[in-house]
């Protein structure tokens, strides 16, 4: 009886602690790419080009992809379904070829989530700095998971790999 009571108290404390976690998350990484903005922008603004650099494109060998809406830029839509990648949808909501893209990112399975992905391209004399961010609300299950797994470390590592792939593709 005492052990069960202690376990119950610990679980209650864990759940209470999870409620104190932030209601929003933001993960952001950046990289300098030795290429002009005009060469990098199409790699991001056209979902067909994501296969060259996105860290999630090779998660499922049998990933089902569909494209609709505009061919690129605003209103371009990309939907996917895979055993490991889950099910989701992205739509470019704002695209400015010189510097900025906003993408509505909707995860359907295995866990539902609605976030924003943001790409900012900042040109300089010899390179372009690409900043990739994702942000959105953190539901209770996300707060609970964040007690054990850092969203910044997990997603940040994926972003770093994707940005390295983007750099390699743009600098060809």
C-alpha angles and dihedrals in degrees: 000000000000094000091050090049092050091049090049091051091048092050091048090049091050092050091047091049091050090059089062092061118107119282091221134043133202128186119185137174133169140196137186113237123195094226136086121263089248090064096045099043097068090052088062103029094053110063090203087069094055090086087073095059118003112114091218099053094086098042092097121036089202097043110156112220131186130182128200142153117043117002090241141346122027115018094015109141131200123185127184140185127187143148094245101021094051123210127305151135137227128195126183105233099177131017129177111176093215101054126339146055128176118195127190104221117197120184113197104173145060088008123005116236137156116206143152124243116201130193121191121186115199114187123210133174097283107011148018122241111218117200118194118192136169125193141164147123122317113222121203094268088054091049090051092048090049089064087068105023128041110229088201093055095043099044093031090060090051091049091050091052091046092049091050088052090047090051091051092048094047096045094054 
